[in-house]
Amino acid sequence: MDKEAHLDREAAKAAGADREMHTRSELEKKYPVALAMFAVLAVLAWFTVGNGIVIVDGRPLMLLGWPVQLRLIPIAILALFAFRTYVAMQADRIRREKD
């Protein structure tokens, strides 16, 4: 009986590992799609938002000696989300390597 129970547990582990590998490949397939969508949104934001300059206290906001364009703000926010997605994917890869 113990041998049969052990074999059943091993078979269940193998089946779980197969499902886990399938899920991992699904995550890896979604990653480039997510980055592509961030790029599409960035392009849309670039062409949609006007070419204005950010004004603070009646003066243009300067960054490294250049005035900050209004269209760069949504691009920067999207870049932060893309970076967050990249970090999450790398963390998932590290977790999978531990197992």
TAMO-V106842 format. One record per residue. N is the residue number from 0. RES is the residue in three letters. D_CENTER is the distance of its C-alpha to the mean C-alpha in Angstrom with 2 decimals. Layout:
n: (N/N)
res: (RES/RES)
d_center: (D_CENTER/D_CENTER)
This chain:
n: (0/1/2/3/4/5/6/7/8/9/10/11/12/13/14/15/16/17/18/19/20/21/22/23/24/25/26/27/28/29/30/31/32/33/34/35/36/37/38/39/40/41/42/43/44/45/46/47/48/49/50/51/52/53/54/55/56/57/58/59/60/61/62/63/64/65/66/67/68/69/70/71/72/73/74/75/76/77/78/79/80/81/82/83/84/85/86/87/88/89/90/91/92/93/94/95/96/97/98)
res: (MET/ASP/LYS/GLU/ALA/HIS/LEU/ASP/ARG/GLU/ALA/ALA/LYS/ALA/ALA/GLY/ALA/ASP/ARG/GLU/MET/HIS/THR/ARG/SER/GLU/LEU/GLU/LYS/LYS/TYR/PRO/VAL/ALA/LEU/ALA/MET/PHE/ALA/VAL/LEU/ALA/VAL/LEU/ALA/TRP/PHE/THR/VAL/GLY/ASN/GLY/ILE/VAL/ILE/VAL/ASP/GLY/ARG/PRO/LEU/MET/LEU/LEU/GLY/TRP/PRO/VAL/GLN/LEU/ARG/LEU/ILE/PRO/ILE/ALA/ILE/LEU/ALA/LEU/PHE/ALA/PHE/ARG/THR/TYR/VAL/ALA/MET/GLN/ALA/ASP/ARG/ILE/ARG/ARG/GLU/LYS/ASP)
d_center: (47.90/45.71/44.90/43.93/41.68/40.04/39.50/38.04/35.55/34.61/34.16/31.96/29.77/29.53/28.64/25.92/24.51/24.59/22.67/20.09/19.76/19.40/16.56/14.78/15.32/14.00/10.56/10.79/12.01/9.28/6.56/8.73/9.58/6.39/6.60/10.26/10.23/8.91/11.71/14.13/13.73/14.34/17.37/18.63/18.44/20.29/23.05/23.32/23.63/26.99/27.99/29.13/29.15/28.11/31.43/31.95/35.56/36.93/35.51/32.49/29.59/29.59/26.85/28.30/31.31/29.60/29.34/25.87/25.36/24.28/21.82/19.82/18.87/16.49/15.09/14.53/12.85/10.39/9.95/9.33/6.55/4.98/6.30/5.27/1.64/4.51/6.88/6.19/6.55/9.42/10.85/11.07/12.82/15.09/16.00/16.91/19.02/20.93/21.99)
